[in-house]
């Protein structure tokens, strides 16, 4: 399943570069996003390296999810696609 990387997790004064908000294909509400909790996510860099992550929880009511990656993702990752395994 594909998911689009939307943004970093953050607040008014902080930005967590290892946590990203993703919008998976086919999820439209919080209940559908809850079913993806615990699954692995892989983002591939343009150079071919893979950065792994895991879905921690749903984000909001429209089906978005929060993913914690092993290390921070670069800004070039915003708007690209990741693979949910």
N, CA, C and O of each residue as an XYZ file, in Angstrom:
340
protein
N       0.842     -1.170      0.000
C       0.000      0.000      0.000
C       0.892      1.240      0.000
O       1.908      1.285      0.693
N       0.513      2.214     -0.760
C       1.267      3.471     -0.850
C       0.699      4.498      0.122
O      -0.482      4.465      0.469
N       1.569      5.413      0.554
C       1.155      6.512      1.416
C       1.965      7.745      1.052
O       3.160      7.642      0.774
N       1.335      8.896      1.051
C       2.004     10.150      0.729
C       2.483     10.819      2.014
O       1.727     10.931      2.979
N       3.746     11.267      2.027
C       4.302     11.940      3.194
C       3.806     13.377      3.188
O       4.055     14.133      2.250
N       3.099     13.738      4.252
C       2.449     15.028      4.318
C       3.290     16.082      5.021
O       3.498     17.171      4.486
N       3.785     15.759      6.240
C       4.479     16.769      7.030
C       5.210     16.115      8.182
O       5.028     14.930      8.462
N       6.053     16.917      8.858
C       6.679     16.485     10.097
C       5.672     16.606     11.239
O       4.727     17.391     11.163
N       5.882     15.825     12.294
C       5.119     16.047     13.528
C       5.777     17.217     14.241
O       7.004     17.277     14.325
N       4.991     18.136     14.748
C       5.591     19.276     15.429
C       4.578     20.108     16.159
O       3.369     19.930     16.012
N       5.086     21.012     16.939
C       4.259     21.937     17.688
C       4.670     23.358     17.356
O       5.357     23.584     16.360
N       4.264     24.312     18.166
C       4.590     25.711     17.892
C       6.095     26.010     17.937
O       6.576     26.895     17.229
N       6.834     25.269     18.772
C       8.256     25.575     18.946
C       9.174     24.401     18.623
O      10.392     24.527     18.753
N       8.622     23.261     18.207
C       9.436     22.077     17.967
C       9.058     21.418     16.645
O       7.970     21.623     16.107
N      10.005     20.614     16.140
C       9.761     19.806     14.945
C      10.501     18.497     15.126
O      11.715     18.492     15.334
N       9.785     17.387     15.048
C      10.379     16.076     15.237
C      10.671     15.483     13.864
O       9.750     15.072     13.158
N      11.944     15.435     13.479
C      12.287     15.015     12.117
C      12.201     13.507     11.937
O      12.201     13.028     10.803
N      12.127     12.737     13.039
C      12.002     11.287     12.892
C      10.549     10.822     12.923
O      10.278      9.627     12.814
N       9.609     11.767     13.073
C       8.182     11.422     13.088
C       7.471     12.191     11.980
O       7.554     13.417     11.899
N       6.778     11.452     11.138
C       6.131     12.050      9.971
C       4.651     11.696      9.954
O       4.232     10.654     10.457
N       3.876     12.593      9.360
C       2.455     12.363      9.144
C       2.286     11.887      7.704
O       2.702     12.568      6.767
N       1.675     10.720      7.532
C       1.451     10.145      6.213
C      -0.045     10.013      5.948
O      -0.843      9.858      6.872
N      -0.408     10.078      4.671
C      -1.799      9.895      4.257
C      -1.852      8.645      3.370
O      -1.471      8.698      2.200
N      -2.325      7.519      3.926
C      -2.376      6.276      3.140
C      -3.505      6.294      2.119
O      -4.527      6.954      2.307
N      -3.295      5.552      1.031
C      -4.347      5.404      0.025
C      -5.459      4.536      0.598
O      -5.189      3.517      1.233
N      -6.690      4.930      0.380
C      -7.827      4.110      0.762
C      -8.300      4.272      2.191
O      -9.271      3.619      2.576
N      -7.671      5.102      2.991
C      -8.168      5.335      4.348
C      -8.879      6.676      4.386
O      -8.339      7.692      3.950
N     -10.084      6.666      4.906
C     -10.898      7.875      4.920
C     -11.321      8.309      6.316
O     -11.853      9.405      6.490
N     -11.085      7.441      7.332
C     -11.464      7.825      8.682
C     -10.506      7.220      9.702
O      -9.619      6.439      9.356
N     -10.698      7.589     10.951
C      -9.808      7.177     12.027
C      -9.849      5.665     12.264
O      -8.825      5.073     12.608
N     -11.000      5.036     12.089
C     -11.136      3.599     12.317
C     -10.308      2.800     11.313
O      -9.685      1.804     11.682
N     -10.294      3.222     10.053
C      -9.483      2.542      9.049
C      -7.998      2.739      9.323
O      -7.206      1.818      9.121
N      -7.609      3.924      9.778
C      -6.209      4.205     10.095
C      -5.745      3.411     11.310
O      -4.579      3.024     11.384
N      -6.629      3.166     12.250
C      -6.294      2.403     13.464
C      -5.878      0.980     13.116
O      -5.041      0.402     13.809
N      -6.444      0.402     12.054
C      -6.123     -0.963     11.638
C      -4.688     -1.079     11.116
O      -4.144     -2.183     11.084
N      -4.064      0.026     10.708
C      -2.697      0.004     10.185
C      -1.644      0.098     11.284
O      -0.453     -0.044     11.007
N      -2.058      0.333     12.516
C      -1.136      0.525     13.635
C      -0.205     -0.679     13.789
O      -0.655     -1.824     13.793
N       1.106     -0.406     13.915
C       2.104     -1.458     14.087
C       2.754     -1.939     12.807
O       3.758     -2.649     12.865
N       2.217     -1.577     11.650
C       2.799     -2.022     10.380
C       4.078     -1.253     10.073
O       4.284     -0.141     10.559
N       4.925     -1.863      9.264
C       6.199     -1.262      8.874
C       6.011     -0.352      7.662
O       5.144     -0.582      6.818
N       6.845      0.686      7.599
C       6.826      1.641      6.496
C       8.254      1.789      5.992
O       9.191      1.853      6.787
N       8.424      1.844      4.666
C       9.753      2.019      4.069
C       9.700      3.196      3.109
O       8.838      3.261      2.233
N      10.645      4.140      3.285
C      10.808      5.244      2.352
C      12.150      5.063      1.661
O      13.169      4.871      2.324
N      12.159      5.123      0.337
C      13.376      4.945     -0.444
C      13.876      6.299     -0.915
O      13.124      7.074     -1.505
N      15.156      6.585     -0.652
C      15.757      7.848     -1.068
C      15.983      7.832     -2.573
O      15.968      6.762     -3.181
N      16.192      8.990     -3.187
C      16.489      9.003     -4.621
C      17.752      8.212     -4.968
O      17.888      7.728     -6.091
N      18.673      8.079     -4.015
C      19.896      7.309     -4.240
C      19.726      5.819     -4.045
O      20.645      5.054     -4.337
N      18.564      5.384     -3.554
C      18.295      3.965     -3.395
C      18.384      3.457     -1.970
O      18.086      2.287     -1.731
N      18.782      4.289     -1.006
C      18.824      3.853      0.391
C      17.409      3.767      0.948
O      16.508      4.482      0.506
N      17.227      2.878      1.926
C      15.907      2.698      2.518
C      15.936      3.119      3.979
O      16.857      2.778      4.720
N      14.914      3.867      4.380
C      14.749      4.269      5.769
C      13.456      3.639      6.259
O      12.390      3.855      5.681
N      13.559      2.854      7.333
C      12.426      2.099      7.859
C      11.739      2.845      8.984
O      12.359      3.633      9.698
N      10.450      2.587      9.131
C       9.680      3.172     10.207
C       8.534      2.265     10.594
O       8.317      1.218      9.985
N       7.794      2.686     11.628
C       6.659      1.911     12.098
C       5.503      2.856     12.414
O       5.708      3.935     12.970
N       4.291      2.445     12.058
C       3.094      3.250     12.313
C       2.789      3.188     13.804
O       2.653      2.101     14.367
N       2.681      4.358     14.451
C       2.444      4.394     15.887
C       0.987      4.651     16.236
O       0.482      4.058     17.189
N       0.283      5.522     15.494
C      -1.103      5.826     15.819
C      -1.748      6.616     14.693
O      -1.050      7.140     13.825
N      -3.076      6.706     14.698
C      -3.753      7.576     13.729
C      -3.529      9.039     14.088
O      -3.238      9.370     15.237
N      -3.667      9.905     13.098
C      -3.493     11.344     13.309
C      -4.735     12.051     12.794
O      -4.964     12.112     11.586
N      -5.528     12.578     13.694
C      -6.740     13.269     13.285
C      -7.867     12.306     12.951
O      -7.796     11.116     13.258
N      -8.918     12.840     12.313
C     -10.115     12.052     12.022
C     -10.260     11.694     10.555
O     -11.213     11.006     10.189
N      -9.339     12.141      9.699
C      -9.514     11.931      8.261
C      -8.674     10.785      7.707
O      -8.544     10.668      6.488
N      -8.100      9.939      8.558
C      -7.387      8.759      8.072
C      -5.886      8.901      7.976
O      -5.231      7.983      7.483
N      -5.305     10.001      8.420
C      -3.847     10.156      8.403
C      -3.238      9.326      9.530
O      -3.917      8.991     10.500
N      -1.939      8.994      9.394
C      -1.247      8.195     10.398
C       0.056      8.877     10.788
O       0.591      9.696     10.040
N       0.563      8.527     11.975
C       1.831      9.037     12.463
C       2.833      7.892     12.429
O       2.555      6.803     12.931
N       4.005      8.138     11.834
C       5.032      7.108     11.675
C       6.317      7.570     12.337
O       6.745      8.711     12.158
N       6.936      6.667     13.112
C       8.236      6.947     13.714
C       9.293      6.213     12.891
O       9.272      4.986     12.799
N      10.212      6.965     12.295
C      11.274      6.388     11.489
C      12.525      6.170     12.329
O      12.684      6.780     13.387
N      13.427      5.287     11.849
C      14.668      4.992     12.562
C      15.525      6.239     12.723
O      16.091      6.487     13.787
N      15.609      7.008     11.665
C      16.339      8.267     11.717
C      15.524      9.313     10.981
O      14.545      8.988     10.309
N      15.924     10.554     11.106
C      15.146     11.627     10.513
C      15.116     11.587      9.000
O      16.090     11.198      8.356
N      13.995     11.990      8.440
C      13.873     12.088      6.995
C      14.240     13.493      6.548
O      13.985     14.454      7.274
N      14.833     13.634      5.372
C      15.170     14.966      4.873
C      13.929     15.709      4.388
O      12.874     15.104      4.193
N      14.053     16.989      4.199
C      12.945     17.798      3.712
C      12.494     17.397      2.323
O      11.345     17.639      1.952
N      13.395     16.778      1.535
C      13.025     16.333      0.195
C      12.006     15.202      0.228
O      11.423     14.871     -0.805
N      11.782     14.608      1.384
C      10.823     13.508      1.498
C       9.386     14.016      1.475
O       8.479     13.253      1.145
N       9.157     15.263      1.809
C       7.799     15.810      1.836
C       7.174     15.762      0.448
O       7.770     16.224     -0.525
N       5.989     15.211      0.364
C       5.283     15.102     -0.902
C       5.590     13.841     -1.688
O       4.947     13.585     -2.706
N       6.551     13.050     -1.247
C       6.881     11.798     -1.940
C       6.071     10.649     -1.352
O       5.298     10.837     -0.413
N       6.255      9.459     -1.914
C       5.498      8.308     -1.456
C       6.370      7.345     -0.654
O       7.566      7.200     -0.910
N       5.747      6.699      0.313
C       6.373      5.634      1.099
C       5.535      4.376      0.918
O       4.379      4.445      0.500
N       6.118      3.241      1.230
C       5.442      1.954      1.060
C       5.097      1.384      2.429
O       5.967      1.260      3.291
N       3.826      1.037      2.630
C       3.387      0.375      3.857
C       3.407     -1.120      3.591
O       2.759     -1.594      2.658
N       4.149     -1.870      4.408
C       4.286     -3.313      4.198
C       3.264     -4.101      4.998
O       3.244     -5.330      4.932
